[in-house]
């Protein structure tokens, strides 16, 4: 793959001091959808957007009971001149323990922040436990939403889709890391044969060793999978990040050292296993952050999280975990 065009230098990966644009951000907000000018794929020039704009897509699902209230994703486009294949794409997958209490709107501030810094963002909603999700629907939805990026690119060819990052928080981090390794699945497994595959992944507070977490009291995983690891070992084997490692897909695992909801041991175990197998993974442990504060605009570490996302998205693939 060709080298990326850096938007920040490698040294920024560990910086704390980047300033937030637009002041403190909250975790919740209302979505607004704006009509967005499109780029004709045959057009060699550019269009210009005056502000960050949002376009909603309802993505089709492999089953016949898609829910338009949940099977959607919002595409955020930055302001400025845009030609074909000029805007890097980041996919966001929100968390919430695979349950329906939280939705994609919690990532609206992060999506807008990244878009204000020149990135396109695809923020995914999906069915969760309590609203039609759980095993296997939630995982099929994520696979379908990712594969729909191909159609999004046809309508908005200013985005790049050949070497992109997927970012997830909490349960969304598990889904993001799994989403980056679906090409390894057998044909009969949920989410196999991807039409679009992110090539770099950022996990934020993710349960990346699902068997370890479930066996140490995380009943949210047991609920999402429909049973314990001993009851359904093949389900865990199919979606557990630590059991689906691709040594060619770099992963940066960010975790707060005060996370009581998902132990940082999950990220540590995952990174150690990837490294043992000769892959590329990096653990970034943030002091003083818990499971929620790590993605809050009011957190002192939030600027660093933003810079990590921008760096990993832009760096050469070999340098993402340097």
C-alpha positions in Angstrom: 0.0 0.0 0.0 1.1 3.5 -0.6 2.3 5.8 2.2 -0.3 8.0 3.9 0.0 11.8 3.9 0.6 12.7 7.5 -1.5 15.3 9.1 0.5 15.2 12.3 4.0 14.1 13.1 4.8 10.7 14.7 5.8 12.5 17.9 2.2 13.6 18.5 1.2 10.0 19.3 2.1 10.6 22.9 1.4 14.3 23.2 -1.1 15.6 25.7 -1.1 19.2 24.8 -3.2 19.6 21.6 -5.9 22.2 21.9 -9.6 21.3 21.5 -11.5 23.2 18.7 -14.8 24.6 19.8 -14.3 24.2 23.6 -15.7 21.5 25.8 -17.9 18.8 24.3 -20.5 16.7 25.9 -21.2 13.1 25.3 -24.8 13.5 24.2 -26.4 15.6 21.5 -29.0 15.7 18.7 -28.2 14.6 15.2 -28.9 17.0 12.3 -28.9 15.9 8.7 -27.9 18.4 6.0 -28.1 18.0 2.3 -24.5 17.6 1.1 -23.1 18.4 -2.4 -21.8 15.3 -4.1 -18.8 14.8 -6.3 -19.4 13.2 -9.7 -16.9 10.3 -10.0 -16.0 11.4 -13.5 -15.4 15.0 -12.5 -11.7 15.9 -12.1 -12.2 19.1 -10.3 -13.5 19.9 -6.8 -16.5 21.0 -4.8 -16.3 23.2 -1.8 -18.3 22.8 1.4 -18.7 25.9 3.7 -19.1 23.9 6.9 -19.1 20.4 8.3 -22.1 18.7 6.9 -23.9 15.4 7.7 -25.7 13.0 5.5 -27.6 10.0 6.9 -27.7 6.6 5.2 -30.0 3.7 5.9 -27.8 0.6 5.2 -29.4 -2.6 4.0 -29.0 -5.7 6.1 -28.6 -9.4 5.2 -31.8 -10.3 6.9 -35.2 -9.1 5.9 -36.2 -7.1 9.1 -33.9 -4.1 9.0 -35.0 -1.3 11.3 -34.6 2.2 9.8 -34.5 3.6 13.4 -31.4 1.6 14.1 -29.8 0.5 10.8 -28.2 3.8 9.8 -25.0 5.6 9.7 -24.2 9.3 9.4 -21.4 10.5 7.1 -19.7 13.7 8.3 -17.8 15.7 5.6 -15.3 18.5 6.5 -15.5 22.0 5.1 -13.3 23.1 2.2 -12.4 22.0 -1.3 -13.0 18.3 -2.0 -12.0 16.3 -5.1 -12.2 12.6 -5.8 -10.2 10.5 -3.2 -9.0 13.4 -1.2 -10.7 13.0 2.2 -9.6 10.2 4.5 -12.4 8.3 6.2 -12.7 7.2 9.8 -15.4 4.7 10.9 -16.8 5.2 14.4 -18.6 2.5 16.4 -20.1 3.5 19.7 -20.3 1.4 22.8 -22.8 0.8 25.5 -22.3 -2.8 26.5 -24.1 -4.0 23.2 -27.3 -2.7 24.8 -29.8 -0.1 23.6 -29.4 2.5 26.4 -26.8 4.4 24.4 -26.8 5.2 20.7 -24.6 6.7 18.0 -25.5 10.2 19.1 -22.9 9.9 21.8 -20.2 10.0 19.1 -21.6 13.1 17.4 -19.2 15.4 19.2 -16.2 13.2 18.3 -17.4 12.9 14.7 -17.7 16.7 14.4 -14.4 17.2 16.0 -12.6 14.9 13.6 -14.5 16.4 10.6 -13.4 19.9 11.7 -9.9 18.6 11.4 -10.2 17.5 7.8 -11.5 13.9 8.0 -14.7 12.3 6.8 -16.4 10.3 9.5 -18.9 7.4 9.2 -20.7 7.1 12.5 -22.6 3.7 12.8 -25.8 2.9 14.5 -26.8 -0.8 15.0 -29.4 -3.0 16.7 -28.5 -3.8 20.3 -29.7 -6.0 23.1 -33.2 -4.8 24.1 -34.0 -3.5 20.6 -33.7 -6.5 18.4 -30.0 -7.0 18.7 -27.7 -9.5 20.4 -26.3 -12.6 18.9 -26.0 -12.7 15.9 -27.9 -9.6 14.8 -25.6 -7.0 16.3 -22.6 -8.5 14.6 -24.4 -8.8 11.2 -25.4 -5.2 11.5 -21.9 -4.0 12.0 -20.7 -6.2 9.0 -23.5 -4.8 6.9 -22.8 -1.2 7.9 -19.1 -1.6 7.1 -19.8 -3.1 3.7 -22.2 -0.2 2.9 -19.1 2.1 2.8 -18.7 0.9 -0.8 -22.1 2.5 -1.7 -21.3 5.6 0.4 -18.1 6.0 -1.7 -20.1 5.8 -4.9 -22.2 8.7 -3.8 -19.4 10.7 -2.2 -16.2 9.7 -4.0 -14.2 12.4 -2.3 -13.7 9.9 0.6 -10.9 7.4 0.5 -11.8 3.7 1.2 -8.6 1.8 0.4 -6.7 2.1 3.7 -8.9 3.4 6.5 -9.2 3.4 10.3 -12.1 2.1 12.4 -12.4 3.4 15.9 -14.6 1.9 18.6 -15.3 2.6 22.3 -16.2 -0.2 24.8 -18.4 -2.8 23.1 -17.8 -0.7 19.9 -14.1 -1.4 20.3 -14.7 -5.1 20.3 -16.9 -4.6 17.2 -14.2 -2.4 15.6 -11.3 -4.8 16.1 -13.5 -7.7 14.9 -14.5 -5.6 11.9 -10.9 -5.2 10.9 -10.3 -9.0 10.8 -13.5 -10.3 9.1 -11.5 -11.3 6.1 -10.1 -14.1 8.2 -13.5 -15.7 8.9 -14.8 -18.9 7.3 -17.5 -18.5 4.7 -20.3 -19.7 7.1 -19.3 -17.3 10.0 -21.2 -14.1 10.8 -19.7 -11.2 8.9 -17.4 -13.1 6.5 -16.4 -12.0 3.0 -16.2 -8.3 3.7 -16.8 -5.8 0.8 -15.0 -3.1 2.9 -12.2 -3.8 5.4 -10.5 -1.2 7.6 -6.8 -1.7 7.6 -6.0 -0.1 10.9 -7.9 -0.1 14.2 -8.2 2.0 17.4 -9.8 0.3 20.4 -10.8 2.6 23.3 -11.5 0.8 26.5 -12.4 -2.4 24.6 -13.1 -5.9 26.0 -10.5 -7.4 23.6 -10.3 -10.7 25.4 -14.0 -11.6 25.7 -13.5 -15.1 27.2 -11.2 -13.6 29.9 -13.7 -10.8 30.6 -16.7 -13.1 30.7 -15.0 -15.6 33.0 -14.1 -12.7 35.3 -17.7 -11.5 35.8 -18.6 -9.4 32.7 -22.2 -10.6 32.3 -22.8 -8.0 29.6 -20.7 -10.1 27.3 -22.6 -13.2 28.3 -25.9 -11.4 27.5 -24.6 -10.1 24.1 -23.3 -13.5 23.0 -26.3 -15.4 24.4 -24.3 -17.6 26.8 -21.0 -18.3 28.5 -17.8 -19.2 26.8 -18.3 -22.8 27.9 -21.8 -22.9 26.5 -21.0 -21.3 23.1 -17.3 -21.5 22.5 -17.7 -21.2 18.7 -19.5 -17.9 19.0 -16.7 -16.5 21.1 -14.1 -17.9 18.7 -15.8 -16.1 15.8 -16.0 -12.6 17.3 -13.5 -12.4 20.2 -10.7 -10.0 19.1 -7.9 -12.0 20.8 -9.0 -15.1 18.9 -9.1 -13.3 15.6 -5.8 -11.6 15.3 -4.5 -10.5 12.0 -0.8 -9.7 12.4 -1.0 -7.4 9.3 -3.7 -5.2 10.8 -2.1 -2.8 13.3 -4.2 -2.0 16.5 -3.7 0.8 19.0 -5.5 0.0 22.3 -6.2 3.0 24.4 -7.4 2.4 28.0 -7.8 4.4 31.2 -6.0 3.1 34.2 -9.1 3.7 36.4 -11.5 1.8 34.2 -13.7 -0.3 36.5 -16.2 -1.4 33.8 -13.7 -3.0 31.4 -10.4 -3.8 33.0 -7.3 -2.5 31.2 -6.1 -6.1 31.5 -8.2 -6.8 28.4 -6.1 -4.4 26.3 -2.9 -5.5 27.8 -3.6 -9.2 27.2 -4.6 -8.4 23.6 -1.5 -6.3 22.8 0.8 -8.9 24.4 -0.7 -11.7 22.3 -0.5 -9.7 19.0 3.1 -8.9 19.8 3.9 -12.5 20.7 2.6 -13.5 17.2 4.7 -11.0 15.5 2.0 -8.4 14.8 1.8 -4.7 15.4 -0.1 -3.5 18.4 0.4 -0.7 21.0 -1.1 -0.1 24.4 -1.7 3.5 25.4 -2.6 3.7 29.1 -4.1 7.0 30.2 -3.6 8.1 33.7 -6.7 9.1 35.7 -9.2 8.1 33.1 -12.2 5.7 33.7 -14.5 4.0 31.2 -16.6 7.0 30.4 -14.2 10.0 30.9 -11.8 8.6 28.3 -14.2 9.7 25.5 -15.5 12.9 27.2 -14.7 16.3 25.7 -14.2 17.5 29.3 -11.3 15.0 29.9 -7.8 16.2 30.0 -6.8 13.2 27.9 -9.4 13.9 25.2 -7.0 16.0 23.0 -4.5 13.1 23.1 -7.2 10.7 22.0 -8.0 13.0 19.1 -4.4 13.2 18.1 -3.9 9.4 18.3 -6.9 9.0 15.9 -5.6 11.5 13.5 -2.1 10.1 13.6 -3.1 6.5 13.1 -5.4 7.5 10.3 -2.7 9.4 8.4 0.6 7.5 9.2 2.2 4.9 6.9 0.8 1.5 7.9 4.1 0.4 9.2 4.4 3.3 11.5 0.9 3.3 13.1 2.1 1.6 16.3 5.6 3.1 16.4 
